[in-house]
Amino acid sequence: MAYYFKLYMAALIAFFAIDMLWLGLVARTFYQKQLGFLMAPNINWLAAIVFYLLFIVGIVVFVVVPGLQADSLKTTLLRAALFGLITYATYDLTNLATVKDWPVLVNCGYDLGNCSGGDSQPCRFFGRQVAELVQMPSDMITPLSDK
C-alpha cells in the first residue's frame, strides 16, 4: 500500500506542478479570452481539490501502474496519451454538445499533445510520434486547427 501511496504522491506533485504552470502562465489569457464569459469570479477550491485527487487516481491506475508493470516507456506513453485524450475529450465535447456558445477553439486542448490553438506544430510532432509507436499512418494525425 505504501508503494501505491508513493506513486500517487509523485503523480500528484508532478501533475499539479505542470497544471499550475499551464494554467498560471501558458493558458491564462487563452482561457480568459475564450471562456471569460463563463468563468466564475472566484475558484471553487473544494471542487478543484476533489478533481485533482480523483484525476490522479486515474493517472496512477490507468497509466503509471500498467506502465511500470509492463516495464515499458512505450506502454506508459501510449496509455498516457490515450488517458489524456479521453479525459479532455470528455470534458470538451460534452461542453460543445451542451453549453451554448462553447468556443470550438477550446476543443483543440485535447488534440494529441494537449495543444490549444495557435501553433499546431507541437501537436503534429507529438501525434506523429504516437502514430509511430502504434504503427498508425502519421497522415491520420491532423491537429484540429488545420481542419
N, C-alpha and C positions, 0 to 999 in steps of 0.2 A: 504494500500500500504506500509506503514511503517513496518508493521508486516512481509511482504514478503521480504522487503529490509533487515531487521534484520536477517531473516532466511538465505538469500543469503550471507550476510556478514559473518555470523557464519560458514556456509558451506565453503565459500571461504577460510577463515583463517585456518580452520581445514584441509581441503584438501591440501592446499598449504604447510602447515607445514609438514604434513605426506609425501607428494610427495617430498619435498625437502630433508627430512630425507632419504627416499627411494633412490632417485636419487643421492644425495650427498654422502651418507655413505654406504648404503647397496648394491646397484646395480651398483655403478660407475664402478668398474673393470669388472663386468659381461658384461655390455653393451659395454665397450671398447673392451673387448676380442671378443665378438660375433659380434659386428657391427662396429668395428673401421674402417673398410674399407669403410663404408658408412657415417660415422659421419663428419659433417661439422667442420671446424676448429673453427668457432665462432657460438654461438647460435643466431638464428633469434628471437630476443626478441619480435618483433611485432606479429609474428605467435604464439609464446609461450603464450603471454598475451591474445590474442584472443581465443586460445584454452582454457585456464583456465576460462575465463569469460563465454564462451559458455558451457563448460562441467559442470560448477557449476549450470547453469540454468537447465541442465538435471537432476542433482542430486536433486535440490530443487523440480522441477516439478514432477519427476517420483519416488522419494524416500522419501524426507523429508515431503512434504505436505501430500501425501497419508498416510504416517506412522502416522503423527500427527492426521489426520482426523480419522483414524481408532483407534487411541489411543492404538496402539499395537506394541510392540517391535518385535514380530514375523513377522508382516507385513512389518515393516521397514527393518529388516534384510533380509527377502526374496527378497524384491524389490531391496535392495542394492546389494545383491549377483547377482541377475538377470541383473540389470543395468550394474554392473561391468563386468560380463561375456560377455554380448552382446557388450559392447563398446570395450573391449580389444580384443575380438574375431574378431570384425570387422576390427580393425587395423592389428592384427597379421595374420589373414587368408587372408586378401586382399594382404598383403605383400608376404605371402607364395605363393599366386597364381600369383603374377605379378612381383616380384623382383627376378632377377637372384641371385642364391646362398644365398637366405634368410635363416639364420640358424633356423632349426626346434626347437632347444632348446629354442629360444626366445619365441616360442608359448606357452611354459609352463607358461608364465606370466599371461595368462587369465584363467588357470585352477582354479577351485573353491578355493578361498582364495588368488588369485593373487600371487602364488608362482612361482619362476623362477629357475628351475633346482635344483641340489643339493639334500638336504634332503627333501623328499616328505611327511614326517610325518605331517607337519602343514597343507598341502593340504588335506591329507586323513582325519585328525581330523576335519577340518572345513567342508569338504564335507559331512562327516557323520552327523555333527550337522545340516547342512542344510537339509540333507535327512530325518532326524528325524522330523524336523519341517514340512516338506511337506509330511511326511509319505511315503517316497520312499525307497525301499530296499537299504540299505547302500552299498551293494556289487556292485551297479551300479556306485558308485563314485570311480573311479580309476584315480589317477594322471597320466598325460601323460608320466612322466618319468618312470613309471612302465610298460609301454607297450612295 
